[in-house]
Amino acid sequence: MIRPAITADCINLAALSIQVWLNSYARDGLRNGLSEYVLNTFSQKHFEQLLSRQDYQILVYEQQEHLLGFIALDLKSQFETAENGYEVDTLYVQNRHQGKGVGRQLLQAACNSHGKNYWLTTWVGNLEGLSFYQHLGFKDIGEYFFELEGEQHENRVLAFKGK
């Protein structure tokens, strides 16, 4: 079931975010900087603050009262032009539930609620993510660099323009 997130979801959103982020990006192991970033960024309070924003929405995917994934939408964020639509700030699905349609259903729910034009960024090393988005028809429209511990990490900006 997909539904809007509520405050009671924030602790699970934080835990799932930490799990998915570390599985995706800490491929060489952990360093203090990575751990600090994850624990400071993906907190219950962080998600409570996001839910309080009028220009932000989080949709959760639950199965038998267990959180399997979520999509976070920044409805005011733009990349280059308004024609690219709103930003999918985060699309996280627990690893063991990837490949089962959870991410696709969350993206469809976002389309149904907020329109079919949106964009997102994904790390160039996330080959599974890049393949997933390419399969869905996303187009590469630019680059974005994420900075962590003084290092620049290249991300691709991908846009979906629905019909």
Secondary structure as UniProt FT lines:
FT   STRAND          2..4
FT   HELIX           7..9
FT   HELIX           10..25
FT   TURN            27..28
FT   HELIX           32..41
FT   HELIX           44..52
FT   TURN            54..55
FT   STRAND          56..63
FT   TURN            64..65
FT   STRAND          66..74
FT   HELIX           82..84
FT   STRAND          86..93
FT   HELIX           95..97
FT   TURN            98..101
FT   HELIX           102..114
FT   STRAND          117..123
FT   TURN            124..125
FT   HELIX           127..136
FT   STRAND          139..148
FT   TURN            149..150
FT   STRAND          151..161
//
